[in-house]
Amino acid sequence: MKDQYKTTKQPVAMEWAALLARGFWERLIWLLFQKNYLPEQSAPRLEELGRILRPFQSEDRGKTRLGRQRDGGYVMLDDFEGVNKAISLGIGNDVSWDLDIARRGIPVEQYDHTVSAAPQMHPLFKFHSKRIAAESQGDAGTCSLTELLREAQKQGQEIILKMDIEGDEWDIFEKIDPSLLRCMRQIVGEFHGFREVMDDIWYYKALRAFANLSSTHAVVHLHGNNIAQQLAVRSLVFPESLEITFVRRDRCTLLENHEPMPGPWDRRNHPARPDISLNIFLSQK
């Protein structure tokens, strides 16, 4: 019986040992390569982005988290009464944000050309297997955010937007007519590719995109995605990918922000990795 016991238990022990070893090596590799060290000349550009994105604090509206307790969840102002529709750009295999919005009675229009259907259904979901582009491409597989917002304005709709579209956000917000943004009460999403900060085309496109957004909206929340690398130069650390929440300026009284970042509503995108301090955004004037 003892021999039989050993032979049945030994593979289980070996499996646990393999899992632990894999976790150790994954974490060691991440610790060694978590930072992407940029040249000295990038510091002024990162500092300028830190100044532009320095968040405000809402005096009269609290925050809440929508979506899962890791990558895919977002922090927003708790201001959803009177919202007619949500637009969710880029869903992949996660609709946890969409579900939390639908539970508030808000219909969700979903757009993602990389999947053929939403991974989970809800009566208030309407899925479109389409790519969102900066401008209309004239084909059935693509539509523009401009088209969606013009239709929303025509119908007098108040909407919220969530987006995670892997870098397409820059073209879209660089070319958007800022007047169309007024129908969006809140905009939340992941902004990618800050490692390209020394590329002039990318950098000035990002500045124009943020200028368009800030003409009608203000940043009220930031969180660094700890799955991506951190950019480092001098004493500055800047996330390669940022989750940003914008609110339309007429929705609340905006004050200077003194909240810690990360804050109580934030969750690590990768639960096994430390969260990213965003002190750069608190220190920029």
C-alpha positions as CSV (number, residue, x, y, z in Angstrom):
1,M,0.0,0.0,0.0
2,K,2.9,2.4,0.8
3,D,4.4,1.9,-2.7
4,Q,1.0,2.5,-4.3
5,Y,0.5,5.7,-2.2
6,K,3.9,7.0,-3.3
7,T,3.3,6.4,-7.0
8,T,-0.1,8.2,-6.9
9,K,1.1,11.2,-5.0
10,Q,4.5,11.8,-6.5
11,P,3.2,13.2,-9.8
12,V,1.0,15.7,-7.9
13,A,4.0,16.9,-6.0
14,M,6.0,17.2,-9.1
15,E,3.3,19.1,-10.8
16,W,3.2,21.7,-7.9
17,A,6.9,22.0,-8.0
18,A,6.8,22.7,-11.7
19,L,4.2,25.3,-11.3
20,L,6.1,27.0,-8.5
21,A,9.3,26.9,-10.6
22,R,7.5,28.4,-13.6
23,G,6.1,31.2,-11.4
24,F,9.5,31.9,-10.0
25,W,11.1,32.2,-13.4
26,E,8.3,34.3,-14.9
27,R,8.6,36.7,-12.0
28,L,12.4,36.8,-12.2
29,I,12.3,37.6,-16.0
30,W,9.7,40.3,-15.4
31,L,11.8,41.9,-12.6
32,L,14.8,41.9,-14.9
33,F,13.1,43.3,-17.9
34,Q,10.2,45.3,-16.4
35,K,11.8,48.7,-17.3
36,N,12.7,50.0,-20.7
37,Y,15.4,52.6,-20.2
38,L,15.0,55.5,-22.6
39,P,17.6,58.1,-23.7
40,E,18.0,61.3,-21.7
41,Q,16.4,63.3,-24.4
42,S,13.0,61.6,-23.8
43,A,12.7,63.1,-20.3
44,P,11.2,66.5,-21.4
45,R,8.6,64.7,-23.6
46,L,7.5,62.3,-20.7
47,E,7.3,65.3,-18.4
48,E,5.1,67.2,-20.9
49,L,2.8,64.2,-21.1
50,G,2.7,63.9,-17.3
51,R,1.7,67.6,-17.2
52,I,-1.0,67.2,-19.8
53,L,-2.5,64.1,-18.1
54,R,-2.3,65.2,-14.5
55,P,-5.7,64.2,-13.2
56,F,-8.3,66.4,-11.5
57,Q,-10.4,65.3,-8.5
58,S,-14.2,65.6,-8.7
59,E,-15.6,67.5,-5.7
60,D,-19.2,66.2,-6.1
61,R,-19.0,62.8,-7.7
62,G,-17.3,59.6,-6.3
63,K,-15.7,56.8,-8.2
64,T,-16.6,53.3,-8.9
65,R,-15.0,50.3,-10.6
66,L,-16.7,48.5,-13.5
67,G,-15.5,45.2,-14.8
68,R,-13.4,42.5,-13.3
69,Q,-10.8,42.9,-10.5
70,R,-7.8,42.8,-12.9
71,D,-7.1,43.6,-16.5
72,G,-10.4,44.6,-18.2
73,G,-11.8,46.6,-15.3
74,Y,-11.9,50.4,-15.3
75,V,-12.4,53.2,-12.7
76,M,-15.0,55.8,-13.6
77,L,-17.0,58.5,-11.9
78,D,-20.3,57.2,-10.5
79,D,-22.4,59.2,-12.9
80,F,-24.6,57.1,-15.1
81,E,-28.1,58.4,-14.5
82,G,-29.5,59.6,-17.8
83,V,-27.0,57.8,-20.0
84,N,-28.7,56.4,-23.1
85,K,-26.1,54.1,-24.5
86,A,-22.5,52.8,-24.0
87,I,-20.1,52.1,-26.8
88,S,-17.5,49.4,-26.1
89,L,-14.6,49.3,-28.6
90,G,-12.5,46.2,-28.4
91,I,-13.8,43.4,-26.2
92,G,-11.8,40.2,-27.1
93,N,-12.7,37.6,-24.6
94,D,-13.8,39.9,-21.8
95,V,-17.1,41.7,-21.5
96,S,-17.0,42.3,-17.7
97,W,-17.2,46.1,-18.1
98,D,-20.1,45.7,-20.6
99,L,-22.0,43.5,-18.2
100,D,-21.6,45.9,-15.3
101,I,-22.9,48.7,-17.6
102,A,-25.8,46.5,-18.8
103,R,-26.8,45.7,-15.2
104,R,-27.4,49.5,-14.8
105,G,-29.9,49.3,-17.6
106,I,-27.7,50.9,-20.2
107,P,-27.6,49.3,-23.7
108,V,-24.1,48.4,-24.9
109,E,-23.0,48.6,-28.6
110,Q,-19.9,46.4,-29.0
111,Y,-17.4,46.6,-31.8
112,D,-14.5,44.2,-32.4
113,H,-13.2,43.0,-35.7
114,T,-11.0,40.3,-34.1
115,V,-13.8,38.1,-32.8
116,S,-17.0,36.9,-34.5
117,A,-19.2,37.2,-31.5
118,A,-19.2,38.4,-27.9
119,P,-18.0,35.8,-25.5
120,Q,-21.0,36.3,-23.3
121,M,-24.5,37.4,-24.2
122,H,-26.9,39.9,-22.5
123,P,-30.2,41.2,-23.7
124,L,-28.8,44.7,-23.8
125,F,-25.7,43.8,-25.9
126,K,-25.6,44.5,-29.6
127,F,-22.4,43.1,-31.2
128,H,-20.8,44.3,-34.4
129,S,-17.8,42.4,-35.9
130,K,-16.3,45.7,-37.2
131,R,-13.1,47.6,-36.8
132,I,-13.4,51.2,-35.6
133,A,-11.2,53.5,-37.6
134,A,-10.5,57.3,-37.6
135,E,-12.4,57.7,-40.9
136,S,-14.9,55.7,-42.8
137,Q,-13.2,53.2,-45.1
138,G,-16.2,52.6,-47.3
139,D,-16.5,48.9,-46.5
140,A,-18.8,46.8,-44.4
141,G,-16.1,45.6,-42.0
142,T,-15.2,49.1,-40.8
143,C,-16.9,52.1,-39.3
144,S,-15.7,55.3,-37.8
145,L,-16.2,56.8,-34.4
146,T,-17.2,60.0,-36.2
147,E,-20.2,58.1,-37.7
148,L,-21.2,56.7,-34.3
149,L,-21.0,60.1,-32.6
150,R,-22.9,62.0,-35.3
151,E,-25.7,59.5,-35.1
152,A,-25.7,59.8,-31.3
153,Q,-25.9,63.6,-31.5
154,K,-28.6,63.4,-34.1
155,Q,-30.7,61.4,-31.7
156,G,-29.8,63.6,-28.7
157,Q,-28.2,60.7,-26.9
158,E,-25.9,60.9,-23.9
159,I,-23.3,58.1,-24.1
160,I,-20.2,56.7,-22.5
161,L,-17.3,55.2,-24.3
162,K,-14.9,52.4,-23.4
163,M,-12.0,51.5,-25.6
164,D,-9.1,49.1,-25.8
165,I,-8.1,49.0,-29.4
166,E,-4.4,48.4,-29.3
167,G,-3.0,51.7,-30.6
168,D,-5.8,52.8,-33.0
169,E,-6.9,55.3,-30.4
170,W,-4.2,57.8,-31.5
171,D,-5.4,58.1,-35.1
172,I,-9.1,58.3,-34.0
173,F,-8.7,61.0,-31.4
174,E,-6.1,63.0,-33.5
175,K,-8.6,63.3,-36.4
176,I,-11.9,63.5,-34.4
177,D,-14.0,66.7,-34.6
178,P,-13.8,67.9,-31.0
179,S,-17.4,69.1,-31.2
180,L,-18.6,65.5,-31.6
181,L,-17.1,64.6,-28.2
182,R,-19.7,66.6,-26.3
183,C,-22.2,63.8,-26.5
184,M,-19.9,61.5,-24.5
185,R,-20.3,62.0,-20.7
186,Q,-17.3,59.8,-19.9
187,I,-14.5,58.2,-22.0
188,V,-12.4,55.4,-20.5
189,G,-9.8,53.2,-22.0
190,E,-6.3,52.1,-22.4
191,F,-3.8,54.2,-24.3
192,H,-0.9,52.3,-25.6
193,G,2.6,52.8,-27.0
194,F,4.2,55.5,-24.9
195,R,7.5,53.8,-25.6
196,E,7.4,55.6,-29.0
197,V,7.7,58.9,-27.3
198,M,11.0,59.7,-29.2
199,D,9.3,59.2,-32.5
200,D,8.2,62.6,-33.7
201,I,5.2,61.4,-35.7
202,W,3.8,59.4,-32.7
203,Y,4.6,62.1,-30.1
204,Y,2.9,65.0,-32.0
205,K,0.0,62.8,-32.9
206,A,-0.5,62.0,-29.2
207,L,-0.3,65.7,-28.3
208,R,-3.0,66.5,-30.9
209,A,-5.2,63.6,-29.7
210,F,-5.0,64.8,-26.0
211,A,-5.6,68.4,-27.1
212,N,-8.8,67.3,-28.8
213,L,-9.9,65.3,-25.8
214,S,-9.1,68.1,-23.3
215,S,-11.1,70.7,-25.3
216,T,-14.3,69.1,-23.8
217,H,-13.1,66.6,-21.2
218,A,-10.8,66.4,-18.2
219,V,-8.7,63.5,-16.9
220,V,-10.1,62.3,-13.5
221,H,-8.4,59.0,-13.2
222,L,-5.1,57.3,-14.2
223,H,-3.8,53.8,-13.7
224,G,-0.7,52.1,-15.2
225,N,-1.0,48.7,-16.7
226,N,1.6,46.5,-15.0
227,I,1.5,43.9,-17.8
228,A,3.4,46.2,-20.0
229,Q,6.9,47.6,-19.3
230,Q,7.7,50.8,-17.5
231,L,9.6,53.5,-19.2
232,A,12.5,54.8,-17.2
233,V,14.7,57.9,-17.7
234,R,16.5,59.8,-15.0
235,S,14.3,59.4,-11.9
236,L,11.1,59.3,-14.0
237,V,9.1,56.1,-14.4
238,F,6.2,56.2,-16.9
239,P,3.9,53.3,-17.8
240,E,4.1,52.1,-21.4
241,S,0.3,51.7,-21.3
242,L,-2.1,53.9,-19.3
243,E,-5.8,53.5,-18.4
244,I,-7.3,56.9,-18.6
245,T,-10.7,58.2,-17.6
246,F,-12.0,61.4,-19.0
247,V,-15.2,63.2,-17.9
248,R,-17.0,66.0,-19.7
249,R,-16.2,69.2,-17.9
250,D,-19.8,70.2,-17.3
251,R,-20.5,67.1,-15.2
252,C,-18.7,68.0,-12.0
253,T,-16.6,70.5,-10.2
254,L,-12.9,69.8,-10.8
255,L,-10.4,70.3,-8.1
256,E,-6.6,69.8,-7.8
257,N,-6.0,66.1,-7.3
258,H,-4.4,64.8,-4.0
259,E,-5.5,61.2,-4.3
260,P,-2.8,58.5,-4.3
261,M,-2.1,56.7,-7.6
262,P,-2.8,53.8,-7.6
263,G,-5.9,54.4,-5.4
264,P,-8.4,52.3,-3.5
265,W,-10.5,51.5,-6.6
266,D,-7.5,50.3,-8.7
267,R,-6.5,46.7,-9.1
268,R,-3.4,45.2,-10.6
269,N,-3.8,44.2,-14.2
270,H,-1.5,41.3,-13.6
271,P,-2.3,40.2,-10.0
272,A,1.2,38.7,-9.4
273,R,3.1,41.9,-10.2
274,P,3.4,45.1,-8.2
275,D,1.3,48.0,-9.2
276,I,2.9,51.1,-10.8
277,S,3.4,54.3,-8.8
278,L,2.3,57.4,-10.9
279,N,4.1,60.0,-8.9
280,I,5.1,61.7,-12.1
281,F,1.5,62.8,-12.7
282,L,1.2,64.3,-9.2
283,S,4.4,66.3,-9.4
284,Q,3.9,67.9,-12.8
285,K,2.5,71.5,-12.8
